[in-house]
Amino acid sequence: MVDLTKLVDLHIHTTCSDGDLSVDEILMKAKEKRLKFVGIVDHDTIEQFDKVKESALAKKMKESGVRVWVGTEFSCKINGLKLHLIGYNFDHTSKEIFHLIEKAQKLRQEDLFYKVETARSLGATITDEQLEKLKAIENVGKPHIAQCIKENGAEGSIGEIIRKYLDSKKLLRLETKEVIDAVHKAGGIVVIAHPYQIATENHISEGEAEKVWEELVRLKADGMECFYSLYDMEKIKHLVSFANKRGLIITLGSDFHGKTKPNIEIGMVKKGK
């Protein structure tokens, strides 16, 4: 039996959002890992679609039989809770996606000001000069803000700084239903990203998170990321069982970023790999 956990990684971030490596650098690493299914997704942007389309390396990999999926990880909200959905292989030139991304970018800019104000109130230092540079980043996110705070002397890793200063409760995010509907109209599929993160990010129980999964199924989500770099086999088996009973597509993803999540490698789709 083929071990897909050694061949598939459908959740990889690039410099199009908050990853450290370019599309071609990611593809080269995927090639070195001998992955057969690669998913390049970035937060609330579609820049990666054209980058992959223009990549000679992506073309060669596809010709050799490697499946390269492109998608977007959308920051969403539902019933006052945060979550992420990944849309794959949709028509990124469609009017529905254009309007969705335009709205997402505006929300990210609003969120930037809110997070900077909140971080400063908690004692973090972010200069006005840094804020201007952050405003110029098209797809600004928490890692960009955290890096500024770190440069000004804050202790800890980027992840620790995010948890200390940037874990805001105000939800400047897209509505879940509008994301699912837009991706479907553009011919794509929608996958629930790292499902247990709904519990940890919102400080709710796993049982309450599972109720959110049920609501996402009702809203026509197509799949679930059952294999994920931070999940042990017990969690993975529960997610696989949930997905199978509801006819969901099962995906595998590392959520590789680089230095923001230094313990996660490309191709690492289960804990301990």
C-alpha positions in Angstrom: 0.0 0.0 0.0 1.3 3.5 -0.9 2.0 5.7 2.1 0.5 9.0 1.1 2.0 10.8 4.1 5.4 10.6 2.3 4.0 11.8 -1.0 1.5 14.6 -0.3 1.6 18.1 1.2 -1.3 20.3 0.1 -0.7 23.2 2.6 2.4 25.2 1.9 2.9 29.0 2.2 5.2 31.2 0.2 6.4 34.8 0.1 3.1 35.6 -1.6 1.8 35.9 2.0 3.8 35.1 5.2 6.1 32.3 4.1 9.9 32.6 3.8 10.4 30.9 0.5 9.4 31.8 -3.0 7.2 29.6 -5.2 10.2 28.1 -7.0 12.1 27.6 -3.8 9.1 25.7 -2.4 8.8 23.6 -5.5 12.5 22.8 -5.4 12.2 21.6 -1.8 9.1 19.6 -2.7 11.1 18.0 -5.6 13.9 17.1 -3.2 11.4 15.5 -0.9 10.0 13.6 -3.9 6.5 14.7 -3.2 3.9 13.7 -5.9 1.1 16.1 -4.7 2.0 19.7 -3.8 -0.4 22.4 -2.7 0.8 26.0 -2.7 -1.7 28.2 -0.7 -1.3 31.6 0.7 -3.4 33.8 3.0 -6.1 35.9 1.4 -4.3 36.5 -1.9 -4.3 35.0 -5.4 -0.8 36.1 -6.4 0.5 32.5 -6.1 -1.7 31.4 -9.0 0.2 33.5 -11.5 3.5 32.7 -9.9 2.9 28.9 -10.3 1.6 29.4 -13.9 4.7 31.4 -14.8 7.1 28.9 -13.2 9.2 26.8 -15.6 9.9 24.4 -12.7 6.2 23.9 -12.0 5.7 23.1 -15.6 8.5 20.5 -15.6 7.2 18.9 -12.4 3.7 18.6 -13.9 5.1 17.0 -17.0 6.9 14.5 -14.8 3.6 13.5 -13.2 3.6 15.7 -10.1 0.3 17.2 -9.3 0.6 20.9 -8.3 -2.5 22.4 -6.7 -2.8 26.1 -6.1 -5.2 27.6 -3.6 -5.9 30.3 -1.1 -6.2 30.0 2.7 -9.1 32.3 3.7 -9.3 33.9 7.1 -13.0 33.4 8.0 -15.5 33.8 10.8 -18.7 31.9 11.7 -20.9 32.6 14.7 -18.3 34.7 16.4 -15.5 32.2 15.9 -12.3 32.2 13.9 -11.4 29.6 11.4 -9.6 29.0 8.1 -10.8 27.5 4.9 -8.6 26.5 1.9 -10.0 26.9 -1.6 -8.2 24.9 -4.2 -8.1 25.0 -8.0 -10.7 27.7 -8.6 -10.7 30.3 -11.4 -8.8 33.1 -9.8 -9.8 35.5 -12.5 -13.5 35.2 -11.8 -15.4 38.2 -10.6 -16.5 36.4 -7.5 -12.9 35.7 -6.5 -11.8 39.3 -7.4 -14.4 40.8 -5.1 -13.7 38.3 -2.3 -9.9 39.0 -2.4 -10.5 42.7 -2.6 -12.7 42.5 0.5 -10.2 40.3 2.3 -7.3 42.8 1.6 -9.4 45.7 3.0 -10.2 43.7 6.1 -6.5 42.9 6.5 -5.6 46.6 6.4 -8.2 47.4 9.0 -7.0 44.5 11.1 -3.4 45.8 10.8 -4.3 49.1 12.5 -6.4 47.3 15.2 -3.6 44.8 16.0 -0.9 47.5 16.1 -3.1 49.6 18.5 -3.8 46.5 20.7 -0.1 45.4 20.7 1.0 48.9 21.7 -1.5 49.0 24.5 0.0 45.7 25.8 3.5 47.3 25.9 4.9 46.3 22.5 6.9 48.8 20.5 6.0 49.5 16.9 7.3 52.7 15.5 5.3 54.9 13.1 8.0 54.2 10.4 7.5 50.5 10.8 3.7 51.0 10.6 4.2 52.8 7.2 6.2 49.9 6.0 3.6 47.4 7.2 0.9 49.4 5.4 2.8 49.0 2.1 2.7 45.2 2.4 -0.2 44.0 0.2 -0.9 40.9 2.2 0.2 42.0 5.7 -0.3 39.4 8.5 0.6 38.8 12.1 4.2 37.5 11.4 5.0 40.8 9.7 3.8 42.8 12.7 5.5 40.4 15.1 8.8 40.7 13.3 8.7 44.5 13.9 8.0 44.0 17.6 10.9 41.6 17.8 13.3 44.0 16.0 12.5 46.5 18.8 13.7 44.2 21.5 10.8 41.9 22.4 12.0 38.5 23.6 10.7 35.2 22.3 10.1 33.6 18.9 7.7 35.1 16.3 5.1 32.6 17.4 5.4 33.6 21.1 5.2 37.3 20.2 2.1 36.7 18.2 0.4 34.8 21.1 1.4 37.5 23.6 0.6 40.7 21.6 -1.5 39.8 18.5 -4.1 37.3 19.6 -7.0 39.8 19.1 -10.6 38.9 19.6 -12.0 41.4 17.1 -13.0 39.4 14.0 -12.1 41.4 10.8 -12.6 38.4 8.6 -14.6 37.1 5.7 -17.9 35.4 6.3 -17.6 31.6 5.9 -20.6 31.3 3.6 -19.4 33.9 1.2 -16.1 32.2 0.9 -17.6 28.8 0.2 -20.1 30.2 -2.3 -17.5 32.2 -4.2 -15.0 29.3 -4.5 -17.8 27.0 -5.7 -19.0 29.5 -8.3 -15.4 29.8 -9.5 -15.2 26.0 -10.0 -13.1 25.2 -6.9 -13.3 23.0 -3.8 -13.3 24.1 -0.2 -11.4 22.3 2.6 -11.6 22.9 6.3 -8.0 23.7 7.3 -6.5 22.3 10.6 -9.9 21.6 12.1 -8.7 21.4 15.7 -7.3 24.9 15.5 -10.9 26.1 15.7 -10.8 24.9 19.4 -7.3 26.3 20.3 -7.7 29.6 18.5 -11.1 30.3 20.0 -10.5 28.8 23.4 -13.4 26.4 23.1 -13.6 22.6 23.7 -12.9 20.1 20.9 -16.6 19.0 21.2 -17.7 22.6 20.5 -15.3 22.7 17.6 -16.8 19.6 16.2 -20.2 21.4 16.1 -18.5 24.0 13.9 -17.3 21.2 11.6 -20.9 20.1 11.3 -22.0 23.6 10.4 -19.3 23.8 7.7 -20.5 20.5 6.2 -24.1 21.9 6.2 -22.7 25.0 4.3 -21.3 22.6 1.7 -17.6 22.4 2.6 -16.1 19.7 0.3 -13.2 18.4 2.4 -11.3 18.3 5.6 -7.5 18.5 6.3 -7.4 15.3 8.4 -3.6 14.8 8.3 -1.8 17.9 9.7 1.7 18.4 11.1 0.7 19.0 14.7 -1.8 16.2 15.0 -1.1 12.8 16.4 -2.6 9.6 15.1 -5.5 9.7 17.6 -6.6 13.1 16.3 -6.0 12.1 12.7 -8.1 8.9 13.0 -11.0 10.9 14.5 -10.9 13.4 11.7 -10.7 10.7 9.1 -13.8 9.0 10.6 -15.7 12.2 10.7 -14.8 13.0 7.1 -15.6 9.5 5.8 -19.1 9.5 7.5 -19.9 12.8 5.8 -18.4 12.1 2.4 -15.7 14.7 2.7 -12.5 14.8 0.7 -9.5 14.0 2.9 -6.4 16.2 2.5 -2.9 16.2 4.0 -0.9 19.3 4.8 2.1 20.6 6.8 1.2 24.3 7.0 4.9 25.1 6.2 5.9 28.7 6.6 9.5 28.7 7.5 10.9 30.6 10.5 7.4 31.5 11.8 6.8 27.8 12.4 10.4 26.4 12.5 9.4 23.0 13.7 7.3 22.3 10.6 9.0 20.9 7.5 7.6 20.5 3.9 6.1 17.1 3.7 5.4 16.8 7.4 1.7 15.9 7.6 1.5 14.2 10.9 3.1 14.8 14.3 6.4 13.1 14.9 7.3 12.6 11.3 
